């Protein structure tokens, strides 16, 4: 996890930086609207609805249902994380940072609720998360965790795309992963402004492509942040 490079006044932005931040927030807002163009029926969902506590173990299932549950599990994790970030802002957070993180939270909640609605009775229960290793009072800790979750999310969608059989679900997954990539770039820019880290070689390969990671490896990477045991032995592999 990279350490943020901070200047002598880490929470004071120049006028140009403020304009850049505003443009980026508008970009993210528009991206979020595009992602859910086919799911406007979810507009009535309350973003503050509590997730029902889950049993100690859940199985994702098989086929497209299993892949959708896999995505649903990851979106639950991200939504819970950003909900906590916004509810308990870290020390020294700027208005621009809080606005950005709030918009990312709203996107993740929309993604989570989309999968829950699409899966219907096939949806896994709400997961119990474990954020004990994250210091929510620390900017470096919060943004470092956000970077991990966003990079992992992009790699997860890329690694699962070829496993989806339904063209409709693949289209939605493609729209969501593009928004997750925008989130990842925005978080990296907060950590290391004015650098090329938003598309660093740790996430983009020599062919100019984002990495694609298999579900089993992604679930192992996020396991420390989820108390619920997730089994994925029935997921498709090809």
C-alpha positions, 0 to 999 in steps of 0.5 A: 500500500503506497504512502501518500506524498504530502506537501507542507500544507496537505489540505490546502488546495490552490485555485487551479486545484479546486477547479480541477477537483470540481471538474472531476466531481462533475465527471464522476457524477455524470459517470455514475448516472450513465452506469445506472441508465438501465436501472432507474427503477432503483431510484426509490431505494434508500441509500441509508437502508441497513443491510440484514446481518448475514450468517457466518458463511454464504455460498455465491452460487453458480453460473451468472447468478454466482458471478453477480453475487460475487460482484454484489459481495464486493459492492457491499464491501465498498459501500460499507467502507465509504459509508463509514468514511463519510460518517466519520471523516478523517482529520483534516478532510477538505470540503472537496475531498468530502464531496468526492468521497460522498459521491463515490459512496453514492455510486457504490450504494447504487451498484450494491442495490442494483445487484441486490435487485437484479438477483432478487431471491438469489441474492446472498445476505448482507455481509458482515465487514471488518474494518478494524485494520483501518484508522478512519481518523487518518487520511493516509489510512483511509485513502490507502484502503480506498486505493486497495478497494478500488484497484481490486474492484477494477481487477475483479470485474476484468477477471470475471467479465469473460465468465458472464454468459448474459450479454445484458449482465456483461453490458452492465458490468462493463459500465460499472467497471468503467466507473470503478476505474474512475474512482481508482484514478481519483483516489490515486490522484488524492494520494499523489497529486500531479503524478502519473499514479492514476495509471501506474505500471502497478495496475496497467500492463505493457499493453496498456490494459488493466490487470484482470484477477480471478475471483478466487484471488480477489476473494483472498485479497479482501478476506481480511475485511469481511467477517462472513466466510464466502465460499465460491467453489461453484463459480464458473472458471471459463 
